[in-house]
Amino acid sequence: MKIFVTGGAGFIGSNFIRYVLETRKDFSIVNYDKLTYAGNLANLELVARNPNYQFVRGDICDAAAVEAAMCDCDAVIHFAAESHVDRSIYEPAPVIQTNVTGTFVLLEVARKILVSRFVHVSTDEVYGDIPEGAFADENFPLQPSSPYSASKAASDLLVRSYVRTYGFPAVITRSSNNYGSYQFPEKFVPLMITNALSDKALPVYGDGKQQRDWLHVEDNCRGILAVLERGKIGEVYNIGGPDLVENLSMVQRILQLVGKTESLLSHVQDRPGHDRRYALDCRKIQTELDWRPVITLEEGLRRTIDWYVSAGLWVASVRGGEYLSYCEKYYENRERSLHAIARSSSIASD
């Protein structure tokens, strides 16, 4: 099988490529990535010379470039997305362009060249807040809370419409919060690890009582591969971990594992519209595809911390200008930035 992977230089995409090339020797991969701030070819140095791997730089919104790169591929795994919630709040336009228009372009090209399978990688955030005691199965209503999650919900619905209207061979996965090696340090777990290792403040939104379902990226990669190989066309599969943990508790675990004190904790102004609880019902993928997470949160965090400790050069390379400007805007000047959003909303409603 020759797979066209979008966003393969990002966190989950690069982990998936390495996993597939290691476990499926008869597979080949075309990695199609625009190399935005979170895309990093250093994530794929271990496979760069593999004869079954090819990199093509391109934008998923460029139909001609997509078709040229996808033309002889059998299947598509669509990871490429603007995926950070805070960035979507401050600048929603690029998120809508990439996540909605980009998905549309991929669907049109894949339909034209008659791929045998299209796996659309989505998120549990499309379900929005999950009430205490409830768990979202694949039929749970979509109630996105941020421009990011709304764009993913829109792309999910677009994919499902192609299945219904054109008989398009698509499947959707919705995973919970991923963590692991090679994750850009604006995201929660690597931000807390790298800041703790550098004795910098660990910013916790609001009271830190938001609950998240944590899944090691390798478990997610196994789930996505299972869906590619055995998932039923037209279906949605939740992929989640067994660990529902409050953000504050997660930070405390990380501090304990790196040997730092809670004096580094810093509560900052909460995110607008911040969901309080995500919780997935994953019985469908467990029953139909015999998938279950095998990496415990304790083991996964230890492995992740060990990787960031050993990957000092990688961390230094990605914590450059773009990352520093991000931190300045979203953390150091957070109150001013959020006030500007509130003020612009007020003016728009007047």
C-alpha positions as CSV (number, residue, x, y, z in Angstrom):
1,M,0.0,0.0,0.0
2,K,1.2,3.5,-0.9
3,I,-0.1,6.0,1.6
4,F,-0.4,9.8,1.1
5,V,0.1,11.4,4.5
6,T,-0.7,15.0,5.0
7,G,1.0,16.9,7.8
8,G,3.5,14.1,8.3
9,A,6.2,16.5,9.6
10,G,4.0,17.4,12.6
11,F,3.7,15.6,15.9
12,I,1.2,12.8,15.4
13,G,2.0,12.6,11.6
14,S,5.7,12.0,12.1
15,N,5.1,9.5,14.9
16,F,2.6,7.7,12.6
17,I,5.1,7.6,9.7
18,R,7.9,6.2,11.8
19,Y,5.5,3.6,13.3
20,V,4.2,2.4,9.9
21,L,7.7,2.2,8.3
22,E,8.8,0.1,11.3
23,T,5.9,-2.3,11.4
24,R,4.7,-2.5,7.7
25,K,7.7,-3.2,5.6
26,D,5.6,-3.5,2.4
27,F,4.1,0.0,2.9
28,S,5.5,3.2,1.3
29,I,4.7,6.7,2.3
30,V,4.5,10.1,0.6
31,N,4.7,12.8,3.3
32,Y,3.0,16.0,2.1
33,D,3.6,18.9,4.4
34,K,3.7,22.7,4.1
35,L,6.3,22.9,6.9
36,T,4.6,25.7,9.0
37,Y,5.9,26.5,12.4
38,A,5.0,23.1,13.9
39,G,6.2,21.1,10.9
40,N,9.8,19.9,11.4
41,L,11.7,17.5,9.1
42,A,14.0,16.8,12.1
43,N,11.1,14.7,13.4
44,L,11.8,12.3,10.5
45,E,15.6,12.1,10.4
46,L,15.4,8.4,11.4
47,V,13.5,7.5,8.2
48,A,14.7,10.2,5.8
49,R,16.8,7.7,3.8
50,N,14.3,4.9,3.9
51,P,13.5,3.8,0.3
52,N,9.8,3.6,1.2
53,Y,9.7,7.2,2.3
54,Q,9.3,10.3,0.2
55,F,8.8,14.0,1.3
56,V,7.0,16.5,-0.8
57,R,6.6,20.1,0.4
58,G,3.2,21.5,-0.4
59,D,0.0,23.2,0.7
60,I,-3.2,21.1,1.1
61,C,-5.1,24.0,-0.3
62,D,-3.2,23.8,-3.6
63,A,-5.2,21.3,-5.7
64,A,-2.7,21.0,-8.5
65,A,0.2,20.3,-6.1
66,V,-1.9,17.9,-4.1
67,E,-2.9,15.9,-7.2
68,A,0.7,15.8,-8.5
69,A,1.9,14.3,-5.2
70,M,-1.1,12.0,-4.6
71,C,-1.6,10.7,-8.1
72,D,-0.3,7.1,-7.6
73,C,-1.2,6.6,-3.9
74,D,-3.7,4.0,-2.7
75,A,-4.8,5.7,0.5
76,V,-4.8,9.0,2.3
77,I,-4.2,9.7,6.0
78,H,-5.2,13.3,6.7
79,F,-3.3,14.8,9.7
80,A,-2.6,18.3,8.4
81,A,-4.4,20.9,10.5
82,E,-4.0,24.1,12.4
83,S,-4.5,22.5,15.7
84,H,-3.8,24.9,18.6
85,V,-6.9,26.3,20.2
86,D,-5.4,29.5,21.5
87,R,-4.0,30.4,18.0
88,S,-7.5,29.7,16.6
89,I,-9.0,32.2,19.1
90,Y,-6.5,34.9,18.2
91,E,-6.4,34.3,14.5
92,P,-9.3,32.1,13.2
93,A,-8.9,32.7,9.5
94,P,-5.9,30.5,8.8
95,V,-7.6,27.7,10.9
96,I,-10.7,27.8,8.7
97,Q,-8.7,27.9,5.5
98,T,-6.5,24.9,6.4
99,N,-8.9,22.7,8.2
100,V,-12.0,23.2,6.1
101,T,-10.9,24.4,2.7
102,G,-7.8,22.1,2.8
103,T,-9.9,19.1,3.7
104,F,-12.3,19.9,0.8
105,V,-9.4,20.1,-1.7
106,L,-8.0,16.7,-0.5
107,L,-11.5,15.1,-0.8
108,E,-11.9,16.4,-4.3
109,V,-8.5,15.2,-5.5
110,A,-8.8,11.8,-3.7
111,R,-12.2,11.3,-5.3
112,K,-10.8,12.1,-8.7
113,I,-7.9,9.6,-8.5
114,L,-10.1,6.9,-6.9
115,V,-8.2,6.2,-3.7
116,S,-9.3,3.1,-1.9
117,R,-9.3,4.6,1.6
118,F,-9.3,8.1,3.1
119,V,-8.8,8.4,6.9
120,H,-9.7,11.8,8.3
121,V,-7.9,12.4,11.6
122,S,-10.1,14.5,13.9
123,T,-10.4,15.3,17.6
124,D,-12.6,14.7,20.7
125,E,-12.9,18.5,20.9
126,V,-15.7,18.4,18.3
127,Y,-18.0,17.0,21.1
128,G,-17.4,20.1,23.3
129,D,-18.0,19.9,27.0
130,I,-19.0,16.5,28.3
131,P,-21.3,16.5,31.3
132,E,-19.9,15.0,34.5
133,G,-20.6,11.2,34.5
134,A,-21.2,11.0,30.7
135,F,-18.9,9.8,28.0
136,A,-19.2,10.7,24.3
137,D,-19.7,7.9,21.9
138,E,-19.5,8.4,18.1
139,N,-23.2,9.5,17.9
140,F,-22.8,12.2,20.6
141,P,-23.9,15.6,19.3
142,L,-21.2,17.8,17.9
143,Q,-21.0,21.0,20.0
144,P,-17.6,22.6,19.3
145,S,-16.6,25.5,21.5
146,S,-13.6,27.2,19.7
147,P,-12.8,28.2,16.1
148,Y,-10.4,25.2,16.0
149,S,-12.9,22.6,17.2
150,A,-15.6,24.1,15.0
151,S,-13.3,23.9,11.9
152,K,-12.7,20.2,12.7
153,A,-16.4,19.5,13.2
154,A,-17.0,21.2,9.8
155,S,-14.4,19.1,8.1
156,D,-15.8,15.9,9.8
157,L,-19.2,16.7,8.3
158,L,-17.8,17.5,4.9
159,V,-16.1,14.1,4.9
160,R,-19.3,12.3,5.9
161,S,-21.2,14.2,3.2
162,Y,-18.8,12.8,0.6
163,V,-19.4,9.3,1.9
164,R,-23.2,9.7,1.6
165,T,-23.3,11.7,-1.7
166,Y,-20.5,10.1,-3.6
167,G,-19.9,6.7,-2.0
168,F,-16.5,8.0,-1.0
169,P,-14.4,5.5,1.0
170,A,-13.7,7.6,4.0
171,V,-13.4,6.9,7.8
172,I,-13.0,9.3,10.6
173,T,-11.0,9.0,13.9
174,R,-11.5,11.2,16.9
175,S,-8.7,10.9,19.4
176,S,-8.4,12.4,22.9
177,N,-5.4,14.6,24.0
178,N,-2.2,13.1,22.6
179,Y,1.3,13.4,24.2
180,G,4.7,11.9,23.5
181,S,8.0,12.7,21.7
182,Y,8.4,15.3,19.0
183,Q,5.4,17.4,20.1
184,F,5.8,21.2,19.6
185,P,6.2,22.8,23.0
186,E,3.3,25.2,22.7
187,K,1.1,22.2,23.6
188,F,0.2,21.4,27.2
189,V,2.5,18.4,28.1
190,P,5.7,19.5,26.3
191,L,5.3,23.1,27.5
192,M,5.1,21.9,31.1
193,I,8.0,19.5,30.7
194,T,10.4,21.9,28.9
195,N,9.5,24.8,31.2
196,A,10.0,22.6,34.3
197,L,13.4,21.4,33.0
198,S,14.4,25.1,32.5
199,D,13.0,26.2,35.9
200,K,10.5,28.5,34.1
201,A,6.9,29.1,35.3
202,L,4.3,26.5,34.3
203,P,1.2,28.4,33.2
204,V,-2.0,26.7,34.3
205,Y,-5.3,28.1,32.8
206,G,-7.8,29.2,35.4
207,D,-8.2,26.9,38.3
208,G,-6.7,23.9,36.5
209,K,-9.7,21.7,37.1
210,Q,-10.4,21.0,33.5
211,Q,-10.5,17.3,32.8
212,R,-8.8,15.7,29.9
213,D,-8.5,12.1,28.5
214,W,-4.8,11.5,27.9
215,L,-3.5,9.1,25.1
216,H,0.1,8.3,24.3
217,V,0.8,9.1,20.6
218,E,2.0,5.6,19.9
219,D,-1.4,4.2,21.0
220,N,-3.1,6.6,18.7
221,C,-0.9,5.6,15.8
222,R,-1.8,2.0,16.4
223,G,-5.5,2.9,16.4
224,I,-5.3,5.0,13.2
225,L,-3.5,2.1,11.4
226,A,-6.2,-0.3,12.6
227,V,-8.8,2.0,11.2
228,L,-6.9,2.3,7.9
229,E,-6.6,-1.5,7.5
230,R,-9.9,-2.8,9.1
231,G,-12.2,0.1,9.7
232,K,-15.6,0.2,8.1
233,I,-16.1,2.8,5.4
234,G,-18.4,5.7,6.6
235,E,-17.8,5.1,10.3
236,V,-16.4,7.2,13.0
237,Y,-14.0,5.7,15.6
238,N,-13.2,7.3,19.0
239,I,-9.6,6.6,20.1
240,G,-9.0,7.5,23.7
241,G,-7.0,6.6,26.8
242,P,-8.2,5.3,30.2
243,D,-6.9,8.2,32.1
244,L,-9.2,11.2,32.8
245,V,-7.0,13.6,34.7
246,E,-7.4,17.3,35.8
247,N,-4.9,19.6,34.2
248,L,-3.6,20.7,37.5
249,S,-3.0,17.1,38.6
250,M,-1.2,16.5,35.3
251,V,1.2,19.4,36.0
252,Q,1.8,18.2,39.5
253,R,2.7,14.7,38.1
254,I,5.1,16.2,35.7
255,L,6.8,18.3,38.4
256,Q,7.2,15.3,40.6
257,L,8.7,13.2,37.8
258,V,11.2,15.9,36.8
259,G,12.1,16.5,40.5
260,K,10.8,20.1,40.7
261,T,8.6,21.8,43.3
262,E,5.2,23.2,42.8
263,S,6.6,26.7,43.3
264,L,6.9,26.8,39.5
265,L,3.1,26.6,39.1
266,S,1.6,29.8,37.8
267,H,-2.2,30.2,37.4
268,V,-3.0,32.5,34.4
269,Q,-6.2,33.9,33.0
270,D,-8.4,31.1,31.5
271,R,-9.0,30.6,27.8
272,P,-12.3,32.1,26.5
273,G,-14.9,29.4,26.1
274,H,-12.6,26.8,27.7
275,D,-14.2,23.3,27.8
276,R,-14.2,21.8,31.3
277,R,-14.3,18.1,30.5
278,Y,-13.6,15.8,27.6
279,A,-14.4,12.1,28.0
280,L,-14.6,9.5,25.2
281,D,-16.5,6.2,25.0
282,C,-14.1,3.9,23.0
283,R,-16.0,0.7,23.1
284,K,-16.6,0.7,19.3
285,I,-13.0,0.5,18.3
286,Q,-12.3,-1.9,21.1
287,T,-15.1,-4.3,19.9
288,E,-14.8,-3.9,16.2
289,L,-11.1,-3.5,15.7
290,D,-9.7,-5.1,18.9
291,W,-7.7,-1.9,19.7
292,R,-6.9,-0.8,23.3
293,P,-4.3,1.5,24.7
294,V,-1.3,-0.3,26.1
295,I,0.9,2.5,27.4
296,T,-0.1,3.7,30.9
297,L,0.0,7.4,31.8
298,E,2.8,6.8,34.3
299,E,4.9,4.9,31.7
300,G,4.0,7.4,28.9
301,L,5.0,10.4,30.9
302,R,8.3,8.9,32.0
303,R,9.1,8.0,28.4
304,T,8.1,11.5,27.2
305,I,10.1,13.3,29.9
306,D,13.2,11.1,29.1
307,W,12.9,12.0,25.4
308,Y,12.7,15.7,26.1
309,V,15.7,15.5,28.4
310,S,17.7,13.7,25.7
311,A,16.5,15.9,22.9
312,G,18.1,19.1,24.0
313,L,19.2,20.1,20.5
314,W,15.7,19.5,19.1
315,V,14.1,21.5,21.8
316,A,16.5,24.4,21.3
317,S,15.9,24.4,17.6
318,V,12.1,24.7,17.9
319,R,12.1,27.2,20.7
320,G,13.3,30.0,18.4
321,G,11.7,33.1,17.1
322,E,8.2,31.8,16.3
323,Y,7.9,30.0,19.6
324,L,9.3,32.9,21.7
325,S,6.8,35.4,20.0
326,Y,4.0,32.9,20.8
327,C,5.0,32.7,24.4
328,E,5.2,36.5,24.7
329,K,1.8,36.9,23.1
330,Y,-0.1,34.1,24.8
331,Y,1.5,33.9,28.3
332,E,3.7,37.0,29.2
333,N,1.1,39.4,27.7
334,R,-1.9,37.1,28.1
335,E,-4.2,39.5,30.0
336,R,-3.6,42.3,27.4
337,S,-4.2,39.9,24.5
338,L,-7.4,38.5,26.0
339,H,-8.6,42.0,26.8
340,A,-8.1,42.9,23.1
341,I,-10.3,40.0,22.1
342,A,-13.0,41.0,24.5
343,R,-12.9,44.6,23.4
344,S,-13.1,43.7,19.7
345,S,-16.1,41.4,20.4
346,S,-17.8,44.3,22.3
347,I,-17.2,46.7,19.4
348,A,-18.6,44.2,16.9
349,S,-21.8,43.8,18.8
350,D,-22.4,47.5,19.2
